[in-house]
Amino acid sequence: MRWRRIYPGRVDQIRAARVFAATLFEGTGREEDVAVVVAELATNAVRHSRSGGERGWFGLEVTMAEIAYVAVTDLGGGCVPTIRSEMPGCEPREGGYGLLTVSKLALTMGLHGSSEDGFTVWADMDLRRPRQSDAVQQATLVS
C-alpha cells in the first residue's frame, strides 16, 4: 500500500504528518520509529527550505511493506541535507542531529533533487526487525 499527502508548510502540520504515519504503522511495533522519521524529515523541510515560507508545502509519501519507504519532499531553497557527525568538534548548526537520528532508525536512507527544484529525503524502514531507537546502527546516506 502507498499513501501520498501534501501538507501546508507550517510547524503544526509536522505533528499532523507524524500522527498520520504512526497510525498507518499501528501494530507493527515500529510506529514510533516511523513517526520520529516523519517528524524529523518534515521539520527539516519546514525549517530549512522554501516549504516553510508563505504558501509553502511539503509532501509525505509512505509505502507499507516489509521494507517500508518513508519520504518527505520539500520546495528547495536550502542547503543539501546532510547527516551531522556525533564526533567531538563537529558542531551542527541549529541542532543538526535530525538526519543522524533518522539514519539510526532506518535500514538505509538517501535523497534526490536539488536546491532549485526541491529535495526528497527518504528512509527505508525494515519492519522485520524489532524497534531500533536505542541501536547504534547508522544508515548510509545515498543519492
N, C-alpha and C positions, 0 to 999 in steps of 0.2 A: 504494500500500500504506500502511496505517496501523497503528501499534502503540501500545498504551497499557499502562503498567505503574505499579504502586504500589510505593513503596519505604519502608521504615521511616525515620523522620526522624532518622537517625544520620549522623555525618560519614563513616563507612566506606561508606555507601550512595551517597554522591556519586560516588565512584570507580566503583562498580558501574553507575550510570546512565550515566556518561561512557563507559565501555568498551562498554556495550550500544549506545549511539548511534553510536560510532565504527565498531563492527562493521557496523551497518546501512548505513553510508555508505562502506564499504570499496570502493576502486576509483574513487570519484568525484573524487578529488583534493581534496575538501573535508572529509574525515573528521576531520582535526584541528580545523578551524574549528568543525564541529558539536560535537565533543567539548568544546571550550572553552565554547561557548554553553551546553551542558547543564550543565557543571560550575559555571559562574557562576550560572545560574538556580537550580540545586539548592542551591548554597551559600547563596544569599540566602534560600531557603525555610527551610533548616535553621537558619540563624544569626539571621534576623530575624522569624520568625513562630512560631506555636504548633506548626508542623511539627517543630521541634527539641525539643519537650517530651516528657514521658512519654507513650507511646502515640501520638506524632505520626507523621505520614507526609507524603510529597509524591508527587504524580503526575507522570508524564512521558508526553507524547503526541508522537509523531513521525509525520509524513506524508511519504513519499518521492515526490517529483515534481520537475519541472524547477525549480519554486519549492517548496522543501521547507519544511514547517512544523514548528517545534520549540517545545513549550510545557511549562512546569512550573507545577503548581498547588500552592499552599500552604494552610495552615489558617487564615490570617489572624492577627490579634492584633498585627500590627506596623504600621509606617508604610506609606504609599503608596510603592511602588517608584519611584525617581526616578533619572534619569541625572545624574550629577555632572559638573560642568564641569572642563575642564583649565585654565581661566583662573587666573592668579595671584590669590591672595587668596580663592579659593573652596576652602576646606578641606573635604574629605569626612570623614564620620565613619566610623570603623572601616575604613579603606581606601577604600571607597566608589566604586571605579572599575569594578566588575564589570559594571554595565549600560552604562557607557561602552564597555567592551571589546566587549560584545555588539553595541552599536549600530554599531561599526566593522566587524563581521563580517557583519552582517545587511543585507538589502535594505531591510527595514522591521521594526519591532517595535512591540509595544503591550501593553496589559494590560486586564483587565476583572475585576470583582469588588469586594470591599470588605474593610476590616479586620475586620469582624464575621464575614463568611462565607468569607473567603479570596480570594486573588488568583490569577489565571492570567496569567503573563507569557509572551509568545510572541515568536518571531522567525521571519521568513521568510528563508530562505537561497536565493540564486539559484545553482543548481548549473550553470547555463550559463556562469557566469563563472569565471575562474581564482581560485585562493586569494587572499583579501583581507587576510590577517593584518597586512600591513605598509601597507595602504592608509590614506589619510587620510579616505576617505568615512565619513560618520556617518549612521545611520538616524535618522529622526524617531520619537519615542515617541508613539504614538496610542492611543486607548482606544475 
